[in-house]
């Protein structure tokens, strides 16, 4: 019998990473290449689990929370100003900002808004017809937007209180950004443009020059981690979550989990044909470059858009279902991040660990906000019907 304890899926194998990242870099290479890559990914998919039943509608509020309180907590005061989007110079937060600590907490979902989203999803019809057997996912391909020492999830309202972050997606994001801002200021570096979400990671720097090495490709997959899509629901707009651990400070030598790897092929393997002097970073041969993948959970508690540690309101399911504490099955986000950097003997460091100079503190933040109709259609067409969809939200192989 499978274990009933929630489990985090084993990261996909090296072959899958290299092939998926190559697909990001050469998306126009042709249908044949895509089909081969898709077959390889499907063959190496993680162990899957049967998801929970449809329990999203009419979920109870957190204990002691009224509908009015929930609405007030999840919907910011109207009239918010447009944040600045100018890129900050690379570096660390100022000394004055370091002692400031953001006050986080549980942010309840507005039940009326969530139930409306669920009702609309249930009315959404699949189009085109089912094409079973492909990977159940849709995606957004994003480009680098700007860099700031801000974090509207961990340090909301506290500009300069974070280590440096590289933002993609919504162009108007800073420390003051709210869910309402994401619906008002929708200019984005992502395709499709109906994705108004903000995504960010710690900035990567070259150790020798102290110059930032920014992302050259940032694909966000919304996918099923299991072998069926029973009970799938759309992600609630306004959901905030973090994958990875910014405080983790351990070496990332060849073969370690949670390290940068070489993709788009080239000499050597995904760990590089050589390593940096400290052994923590691969050196990639042409035409390979540095990549990283981050996996987010696929179950939600149905009550909160955020939690004090930005993780407790979401969880990974097990081989049977989502845990009772997190009964709502949602698409799992996967960050597939490409860098133009090839690797050097001096190596790199992340803004989240400038002294350790390893990759272990790599993490990603997601502040989800889509056009609801577009999101519902993609979840229905691509995940519920288990098809691999492109940026336009349909399966190109079904035509």
ABEGO torsion letter per residue (X at the ends): XBBABBBBBBBBBAAAAAAAAAAAABAAAEAAAAAAAAAAAAAABBBBBBBBBBAABGBBBBBGBBAAAAAAAABBBBGBBBBBABBBBBEBBBAAAAABBBBBEBBBBBAAAAAAAAAAAAABBBOBBBBBGBBBBBBBBBBBABBBBBBAAABBGBBGABBBBBBBEBAABBAABBAAAAAABABBABOBAABABBBBBBBBBBAAAGBBBBBABBBBBBBBABABABGBBBBBBGBBBBBEBAABBBBBBBGBBGBBBBBGEEBEBAAEABBBAAGABBBBBOABBBBBBBBBBABBAGABABBAAGAAABBBBBAABBBAABABBBBBBBBBBBBABAEBAAEBBBAABAAAGBAAABBBBBBBBBBAAAAAAAAAAAAAAGBBBBAAGBBAAAX
